[in-house]
């Protein structure tokens, strides 16, 4: 099966048309693959200029694990909010399960975020995300989300 129709080249401007997040909390820079409502592959270029490195940790900067998970969630939100029925809505965390951190993410790293949406029922949904640096798994988690923003929620 040819999935070439799902290869995209979204930069920050296109991402901002889909997500409500803005600087300094927009944590994905590009999207290269997206099946609306199903799967996404996004990237975050981690630079020393990230505001969280000022305190985490100045002498040995490491991206906080919760922000890696947030990056995964934002990637997944691109897939969800790209569906017509969810456009313009706001995605919220409803839960995080089986989070594991396997590699420190440091300035200069590029995070590849792969998220599969596993179930959506009404305004609630579940996904499974994995973050990589190169070919090494940096983190993984199951995420639960809620979509708000209309009278049915």
C-alpha positions in Angstrom: 0.0 0.0 0.0 1.4 3.4 -1.0 1.2 5.9 1.9 2.8 8.8 -0.1 -0.3 10.9 0.3 0.4 11.2 4.0 3.9 12.6 3.6 3.7 16.3 4.4 6.1 19.2 5.0 4.6 21.3 7.7 6.7 24.0 9.3 5.9 26.1 12.3 3.4 28.3 10.4 1.4 25.3 9.3 1.6 23.7 12.8 0.3 27.0 14.3 -2.7 26.8 12.0 -3.6 23.5 13.6 -2.5 23.7 17.2 -3.5 26.4 19.8 0.0 26.2 21.4 2.4 29.2 21.0 5.9 30.1 22.0 7.4 29.3 24.4 5.2 26.2 24.7 5.0 25.1 21.0 7.3 22.1 21.2 7.3 20.8 17.7 9.0 22.4 14.7 7.9 20.3 11.7 5.7 17.5 10.7 6.8 15.1 7.9 4.0 12.4 8.0 0.4 12.7 9.0 -2.6 10.4 8.7 -5.4 12.5 10.1 -6.8 10.8 13.2 -4.3 8.0 13.0 -0.6 8.6 12.9 2.0 11.4 12.9 5.7 11.8 12.7 6.9 15.2 13.9 10.3 16.8 14.9 11.6 19.0 17.6 15.0 20.6 17.2 16.3 21.0 20.7 18.6 24.1 21.0 20.5 25.6 23.9 18.2 28.6 23.6 15.2 26.7 25.0 14.0 28.6 28.1 13.8 25.4 30.2 17.6 25.0 30.0 18.1 28.1 32.2 17.1 26.0 35.2 17.2 22.4 34.1 20.3 22.2 34.5 22.5 25.1 33.6 25.8 23.2 33.9 24.4 20.0 32.3 21.3 20.9 30.2 18.8 18.1 29.8 15.3 18.4 28.4 12.7 17.7 31.1 11.0 14.4 30.5 7.6 15.9 31.0 8.3 18.2 28.1 9.3 15.3 25.9 5.9 13.8 26.7 4.3 17.1 26.0 6.1 17.2 22.6 4.6 13.8 21.8 1.1 15.0 22.9 1.4 18.0 20.6 2.4 15.8 17.7 -0.6 13.6 18.4 -2.8 16.7 18.6 -1.8 17.6 15.0 -3.2 14.3 13.8 -6.4 14.7 15.9 -7.0 18.4 15.2 -6.5 17.9 11.5 -9.8 16.1 11.3 -12.7 18.4 10.3 -14.8 17.5 13.4 -12.0 18.7 15.8 -10.6 21.7 13.9 -10.2 24.7 16.2 -10.7 22.7 19.4 -8.3 22.5 22.3 -6.6 19.2 23.3 -6.0 18.5 27.0 -4.1 15.8 28.8 -6.4 13.4 30.6 -3.7 10.9 31.6 -0.3 9.4 31.0 0.5 5.7 31.4 3.7 3.6 31.1 6.0 6.6 30.6 9.6 5.6 30.3 12.7 7.7 29.8 15.5 5.9 28.1 18.0 8.6 26.9 18.7 12.1 28.0 17.8 14.7 25.4 20.3 17.5 25.2 20.9 20.7 23.2 21.7 19.9 19.6 19.5 16.8 19.5 16.6 16.4 17.1 13.7 14.6 18.6 11.7 12.4 16.2 8.2 12.0 17.7 6.1 9.1 16.4 2.5 9.0 17.7 -0.2 6.5 16.8 -3.8 7.4 17.8 -5.1 4.1 19.2 -8.7 5.0 20.1 -11.1 7.9 19.9 -14.6 7.9 21.4 -16.4 11.2 21.4 -14.2 13.9 22.8 -11.9 11.4 24.5 -9.0 9.5 23.0 -5.8 7.5 23.5 -2.5 7.4 21.8 0.9 5.7 22.0 4.0 7.9 21.5 7.7 7.2 21.1 10.5 9.8 21.0 13.8 9.1 19.3 17.1 10.8 19.1 18.7 9.3 16.0 17.9 5.6 16.1 17.9 5.5 20.0 14.6 5.5 21.9 14.6 8.5 24.2 11.1 8.1 25.7 7.8 6.4 25.3 4.3 6.8 26.8 0.6 6.1 26.4 -1.4 9.3 26.5 -5.0 10.0 27.1 -6.6 13.2 25.9 -9.8 15.2 25.9 -10.9 17.6 23.2 -12.7 20.7 24.4 -14.2 23.7 22.7 -17.8 23.0 21.7 -21.1 22.6 23.4 -21.0 18.7 23.1 -18.1 18.5 25.6 
